[in-house]
């Protein structure tokens, strides 16, 4: 895999011509201040295109217009009482926020419970909502959806009387593949990179660095794909996960409970692993469990079988991918201090090779340059809501895994888990870089199989260091294309 910079000049006009209104000038977002206000990029870019369409940095007039809109439409945490008061005065409050719906089942209840809507920013938990709105927006029952909410007080209770979702819900994958066919591989790689929010023309982003940044998308395109990224601070590990889709849940450090991750027996609500497509645990080096044994057992089961038991409530199946982000120390050469055991800085339970072996790989984040302001995208890329939904839609397409299986050969050095991990990673890179599946065997080896092997080799290195059992296979995993 080459580490040289691509010589391709980024062509924003080509992106505009091929993707039309699904593209946006990425310089619009940083100058808007929307992300600083806590609005994720997949909402903010949609909003910018509706309220202030155009290109280039926002003008003073456009910034004023967008600020006025945000002030009026986006509630703050301390607006809850103000909105409640307006409701009591007969007003219909229209606001833009994340909306979720929950259905709570109770034992020995004679009547079927009504679904209840929840507006997290206002801590409003018990809003009525019609089944018609839910059926038109089924994702409300899963991760929730950002959109324009019309809220009124009916019979003394707040009710969602209308809802207009902002997020892209359906992607024509054949049309997406047809668009890919109009770009070279370098052009498409840079488009993916730009759409994530990074500047593909910055000299620090070599082709190899871009590969590891794009690897952050693997949990989106591959179901039940579990991976770690270990990196020094400041490489932007969590940025894309925070901003790409509400189907991705980011949990930052600290203490994670069994109820939060798996199932809350008291409220009978499924945890985040059962509701999202991707769960990201950030700052894992500081992660703690109240009872590690109680957590690690179900976690190992889930990572291996895609299901977990809820202790009396039955099994829950999920295709959620789990991503762990952690900071590690580097030496004076900017390489890991513990190259043979990269997980040395993680909590002790990760040293159990039975758990470690269930992860597909480790993204070498130390090979990604630290993020600086000029490294933000300044070209035309795909709108984040469309981009995220396109990636997530690819999870259900098995043609890419079939291609990887057909063109990959392992020898005795690869265990079954090694093989499955490398094939899934290679399949993921195919989805990201070659969604049209028009490539040569050399393309596959260079852009998909080699980085897939590198990800898994990092797991093998730690297993080889920690557990004599893995030494029978040798240190290196040997794979070739066929």
C-alpha positions in Angstrom: 0.0 0.0 0.0 1.6 3.2 -1.1 2.1 6.1 1.3 2.5 8.7 -1.4 0.1 11.6 -1.8 -2.4 11.3 -4.7 -1.6 13.7 -7.5 -5.3 13.9 -8.5 -6.7 17.5 -8.3 -10.0 17.6 -6.5 -12.8 18.4 -8.9 -15.8 19.9 -7.0 -17.6 20.7 -10.2 -17.6 17.0 -11.1 -19.1 16.1 -7.7 -21.8 18.8 -8.2 -22.6 17.5 -11.7 -22.9 13.9 -10.7 -24.6 14.2 -7.2 -26.5 17.5 -7.6 -28.4 18.5 -4.5 -27.0 15.6 -2.5 -23.7 17.5 -2.4 -22.7 20.6 -0.5 -19.7 23.0 -0.2 -18.1 21.8 3.0 -16.8 25.4 3.8 -20.4 26.4 4.6 -20.5 24.4 7.9 -17.4 25.7 9.8 -18.3 29.3 9.2 -21.9 28.7 10.4 -21.2 28.0 14.0 -23.9 25.3 14.0 -21.7 22.4 15.2 -20.4 24.7 18.1 -24.1 25.0 19.1 -24.3 21.2 19.5 -26.1 20.5 16.2 -24.6 17.4 14.4 -23.3 17.9 10.9 -26.0 15.6 9.3 -28.6 18.1 10.6 -26.6 21.3 10.1 -25.7 20.7 6.5 -29.4 19.9 5.7 -30.3 23.1 7.4 -27.7 25.2 5.6 -28.9 24.0 2.3 -32.5 24.9 3.1 -32.0 28.3 4.8 -28.9 29.6 3.1 -28.2 27.7 -0.1 -25.0 28.6 -1.9 -21.2 28.0 -1.9 -18.2 29.4 -0.2 -18.0 30.7 3.4 -21.2 32.2 4.7 -21.6 36.0 4.3 -22.4 38.2 7.3 -26.0 38.4 6.1 -26.2 34.6 5.8 -24.7 34.1 9.3 -27.3 36.5 10.7 -30.1 34.6 8.9 -29.0 31.2 10.1 -28.4 32.5 13.7 -31.9 34.0 13.7 -33.4 30.7 12.5 -31.4 28.7 15.1 -32.4 31.0 17.9 -36.1 30.7 16.9 -36.3 27.0 16.0 -33.6 25.2 18.1 -34.5 24.9 21.8 -31.9 25.1 24.6 -32.0 23.0 27.7 -33.3 25.9 29.8 -36.1 26.5 27.4 -38.3 23.7 28.7 -40.3 25.8 31.1 -40.8 28.6 28.5 -42.1 26.1 26.0 -44.4 24.5 28.6 -45.8 28.0 29.4 -46.5 28.7 25.8 -48.3 25.4 25.5 -50.6 26.3 28.4 -51.4 29.5 26.6 -52.7 27.6 23.6 -49.7 28.1 21.3 -48.4 25.4 18.9 -44.7 25.3 19.4 -42.6 24.4 16.4 -39.0 23.4 17.2 -36.1 21.4 15.6 -34.8 18.7 17.8 -34.2 15.0 18.2 -37.4 13.0 18.8 -37.6 9.5 20.2 -40.6 7.2 20.9 -40.7 4.4 23.5 -43.4 1.8 24.2 -43.2 0.5 27.8 -44.9 -2.8 28.5 -45.9 -3.6 32.1 -47.0 -6.9 33.7 -50.6 -7.4 34.6 -51.8 -4.4 32.6 -55.3 -4.7 31.2 -54.9 -2.0 28.5 -52.4 -1.7 25.7 -50.1 1.2 26.6 -49.9 4.2 24.3 -46.5 5.1 22.8 -44.8 8.0 24.4 -42.6 10.6 22.6 -39.5 11.9 24.2 -37.7 15.2 23.4 -34.3 14.8 25.1 -33.1 18.4 24.9 -36.2 19.5 26.9 -36.3 16.4 29.2 -39.9 16.0 28.1 -40.6 12.3 28.4 -44.4 11.7 28.1 -45.7 13.4 25.0 -48.5 11.8 23.2 -48.0 10.9 19.5 -50.2 9.3 16.9 -49.5 5.9 15.5 -49.8 7.4 12.1 -46.7 9.6 12.7 -44.8 6.6 14.1 -45.7 4.3 11.1 -44.5 7.0 8.7 -41.2 7.4 10.7 -40.5 4.0 12.2 -36.9 5.0 13.1 -38.5 7.0 15.9 -38.8 3.7 17.7 -35.1 2.9 17.3 -32.5 5.7 17.5 -34.9 8.6 17.1 -34.9 11.2 14.3 -34.0 14.8 14.0 -36.8 16.9 12.5 -39.3 19.7 12.9 -41.6 19.0 15.7 -45.1 20.6 16.1 -46.0 20.4 19.8 -49.4 21.4 21.3 -51.3 20.9 24.6 -54.3 18.6 24.1 -56.5 17.5 27.0 -53.9 18.8 29.4 -51.1 16.7 28.0 -48.3 17.7 25.5 -48.8 16.0 22.1 -46.7 15.8 18.9 -49.3 16.9 16.3 -46.9 16.9 13.4 -43.4 15.8 12.6 -41.2 16.5 9.5 -38.0 14.4 9.5 -34.7 15.9 8.3 -32.7 12.8 7.8 -32.3 11.0 4.5 -34.3 7.7 4.8 -33.8 5.8 1.5 -30.8 5.5 -0.7 -30.9 4.0 -4.2 -27.7 1.9 -4.0 -27.7 1.2 -7.7 -27.7 4.9 -8.5 -25.0 5.4 -5.9 -22.9 2.7 -7.6 -23.5 4.3 -11.0 -22.2 7.6 -9.6 -19.1 5.8 -8.3 -18.4 4.5 -11.8 -17.9 8.1 -13.0 -14.9 8.7 -10.7 -11.4 7.2 -10.7 -10.4 5.4 -7.5 -8.3 8.4 -6.3 -11.1 10.8 -7.0 -13.6 8.6 -5.1 -11.3 8.1 -2.2 -10.9 11.9 -1.9 -14.7 12.4 -2.2 -15.3 9.9 0.7 -12.6 11.7 2.7 -14.0 15.1 2.0 -17.6 13.9 2.9 -16.3 12.8 6.3 -15.2 16.5 6.9 -11.5 16.2 6.1 -9.4 18.1 3.5 -8.2 15.5 1.0 -5.7 18.0 -0.5 -3.8 18.7 2.7 -0.2 17.4 2.3 -0.3 15.6 5.7 -3.0 13.3 4.5 -1.0 10.7 2.5 -2.9 7.9 0.8 -2.0 5.6 3.7 -3.3 8.1 6.3 -6.5 8.4 4.3 -6.9 4.6 4.3 -6.9 4.6 8.2 -9.3 7.6 8.4 -11.6 5.8 6.0 -11.3 2.7 8.1 -13.4 4.5 10.7 -16.3 3.9 8.3 -16.0 0.1 8.4 -18.5 -0.3 11.4 -21.1 1.7 9.4 -20.9 -0.4 6.2 -20.4 -3.8 7.9 -23.0 -5.2 10.4 -21.6 -6.7 13.6 -18.2 -5.3 12.8 -16.2 -4.7 16.0 -13.0 -2.7 16.0 -10.7 -0.6 18.1 -8.8 2.6 17.2 -5.8 3.4 19.3 -4.3 6.9 18.8 -2.7 9.8 20.5 -5.0 12.7 21.4 -6.1 15.2 18.7 -6.5 12.9 15.6 -10.2 13.5 15.5 -11.2 9.9 16.4 -14.7 10.7 17.5 -15.6 13.5 15.1 -17.2 11.5 12.3 -19.2 9.3 14.7 -20.7 12.3 16.4 -21.8 13.9 13.2 -22.8 11.3 10.6 -26.1 9.8 11.7 -28.4 9.4 14.7 -28.1 5.6 14.1 -24.6 6.0 15.5 -24.4 6.4 19.3 -21.2 7.8 20.9 -20.7 7.3 24.6 -17.7 9.1 26.2 -15.6 7.4 28.7 -16.4 7.0 32.4 -18.6 4.2 33.7 -20.8 2.0 31.5 -23.6 0.0 33.1 -25.1 -3.3 32.0 -28.5 -1.6 31.8 -27.1 1.2 29.5 -25.4 -1.2 27.2 -27.6 -4.3 27.1 -31.0 -4.2 28.8 -32.6 -2.2 31.6 -34.6 -4.7 33.6 -36.4 -2.0 35.6 -37.8 0.0 32.7 -37.7 -3.0 30.3 -35.9 -1.0 27.7 -33.4 -2.4 25.3 -29.9 -0.9 25.7 -27.9 1.0 23.1 -26.5 -2.2 21.5 -30.0 -3.2 20.6 -31.2 0.1 19.3 -28.3 1.5 17.2 -26.4 0.4 14.1 -23.1 1.5 15.6 -22.2 2.1 19.2 -18.9 3.9 19.9 -17.3 3.9 23.3 -14.8 6.8 23.5 -11.9 7.3 26.0 -11.9 3.5 26.6 -8.6 3.8 28.5 -10.6 5.3 31.3 -13.6 2.9 31.0 -14.9 1.3 34.1 -17.5 -1.3 34.9 -19.2 -1.7 38.3 -18.8 -5.5 38.0 -16.4 -6.3 35.1 -17.3 -10.1 35.2 -20.9 -9.2 34.9 -20.2 -7.1 31.8 -17.5 -9.0 30.0 -19.4 -12.3 29.9 -22.4 -10.9 27.9 -20.1 -8.7 25.9 -18.0 -11.7 24.7 -21.3 -13.5 23.9 -22.6 -10.6 21.9 -19.3 -10.0 20.0 -19.2 -13.7 19.0 -22.9 -14.5 18.3 -24.6 -11.1 17.7 -27.0 -11.7 20.6 -27.1 -11.5 24.3 -29.3 -12.8 27.1 -31.2 -10.5 29.4 -31.6 -12.7 32.4 -35.2 -13.8 32.3 -36.3 -11.5 29.5 -35.0 -13.7 26.6 -32.4 -13.2 24.0 -31.9 -10.0 22.0 -30.4 -10.1 18.6 -28.7 -7.1 17.0 -26.5 -6.2 14.0 -24.9 -3.3 15.9 -21.2 -2.8 15.4 -19.1 -1.8 18.4 -16.2 0.6 18.1 -13.7 1.3 20.9 -11.7 4.5 20.8 -8.7 5.0 23.2 -5.7 7.2 23.6 -2.2 5.5 23.8 1.2 6.8 24.5 3.8 7.2 21.7 7.6 7.3 21.9 9.9 10.0 20.5 9.5 8.4 17.0 5.7 8.8 17.3 5.2 5.0 17.4 3.4 3.1 20.2 5.5 2.5 23.3 4.2 -1.1 23.5 4.2 -2.2 19.8 3.9 -5.9 20.7 0.9 -5.3 23.0 -1.0 -2.3 21.8 -3.8 -2.8 24.4 -1.3 -2.4 27.4 -2.9 0.9 28.2 -6.5 -0.3 28.2 -8.4 -1.7 31.2 -7.1 -5.0 32.4 -10.1 -7.1 31.2 -9.0 -6.4 27.6 -6.0 -8.5 28.2 -8.3 -11.6 28.2 -7.5 -12.9 24.7 -11.0 -14.6 24.5 -12.4 -11.0 24.4 -9.7 -9.5 22.3 -10.0 -12.2 19.6 -13.6 -11.1 19.0 -12.5 -7.8 17.5 -11.8 -7.6 13.8 -8.8 -5.3 14.2 -7.0 -2.3 15.6 -6.9 0.9 13.5 -3.4 2.4 13.7 -4.5 5.9 14.7 -0.9 6.9 15.3 -0.5 7.0 11.5 -3.2 9.6 11.2 -1.8 13.2 11.6 -3.1 15.4 14.4 -6.0 17.5 13.2 -5.5 21.2 12.6 -8.0 23.8 11.4 -6.7 23.8 7.9 -7.3 20.0 7.7 -11.1 20.6 7.7 -12.8 20.0 4.3 -13.0 23.0 2.1 -14.3 21.3 -1.1 -17.6 20.0 -2.3 -18.6 16.7 -0.7 -21.7 14.6 -0.1 -24.2 15.9 2.5 -23.6 14.2 5.7 -27.1 12.8 6.1 -27.1 11.2 2.6 -23.5 10.0 3.0 -24.2 8.3 6.4 -27.4 6.7 5.1 -25.6 5.4 2.0 -22.9 3.8 4.0 -25.4 2.2 6.5 -27.6 0.9 3.6 -24.6 -1.1 2.3 -24.6 -3.2 5.5 -27.3 -5.4 4.0 -25.5 -6.2 0.7 -23.7 -9.5 0.8 -22.1 -9.3 -2.7 -19.0 -7.7 -1.3 -18.3 -10.4 1.2 -18.8 -13.0 -1.5 -16.2 -11.1 -3.7 -13.7 -11.1 -0.8 -14.3 -14.9 -0.1 -13.8 -15.7 -3.8 -10.6 -13.8 -4.1 -8.8 -14.4 -0.8 -6.8 -17.5 0.3 -5.6 -18.2 3.8 -3.0 -20.7 5.0 -2.6 -22.5 8.3 -1.4 -19.3 10.1 -5.0 -17.9 10.1 -7.6 -19.1 12.6 -11.3 -19.1 11.7 -11.7 -15.8 13.6 -8.7 -14.3 11.7 -10.3 -15.3 8.4 -13.7 -13.9 9.3 -12.2 -10.7 10.5 -10.1 -10.1 7.4 -12.9 -11.0 5.1 -15.3 -8.6 6.8 -12.7 -5.8 6.8 -11.9 -6.4 3.1 -15.6 -6.4 2.3 -16.0 -3.1 4.1 -13.2 -1.5 2.2 -14.9 -2.7 -1.0 -18.1 -1.0 0.0 -16.3 2.2 0.8 -14.0 2.4 -2.2 -15.7 0.1 -4.9 -19.4 0.1 -4.3 -19.9 -0.6 -8.0 -17.6 -3.7 -7.7 -15.7 -2.8 -10.8 -12.0 -3.4 -9.9 -9.0 -5.5 -10.7 -7.4 -8.1 -8.4 -4.5 -5.7 -7.9 -7.0 -3.0 -6.8 -8.5 -5.5 -4.3 -5.2 -6.5 -2.9 -3.8 -3.0 -2.5 -6.9 -1.1 -1.3 -8.9 -3.8 0.6 -7.0 -7.0 1.5 -3.7 -5.5 2.6 -5.3 -2.9 5.0 -7.7 -5.6 6.2 -4.7 -7.8 7.1 -2.9 -4.9 8.8 -5.9 -4.3 11.1 -6.1 -8.0 12.1 -2.3 -8.4 12.5 -2.4 -5.8 15.3 -4.8 -8.2 17.2 -2.6 -11.2 16.5 0.5 -9.3 17.8 -1.1 -8.7 21.2 -2.5 -12.3 21.4 0.9 -13.7 20.5 2.5 -11.6 23.3 -0.2 -12.4 25.9 -1.2 -16.0 25.4 1.0 -19.0 24.5 -2.0 -20.7 22.9 -1.7 -18.3 19.9 2.0 -19.0 19.3 1.2 -22.3 17.6 0.0 -20.3 14.6 3.0 -18.2 14.3 3.2 -14.4 14.7 2.3 -13.4 11.2 -1.0 -14.0 9.4 -0.3 -15.0 5.8 -2.9 -14.2 3.1 -2.9 -13.9 -0.6 -5.3 -13.0 -3.5 -6.5 -15.6 -5.9 
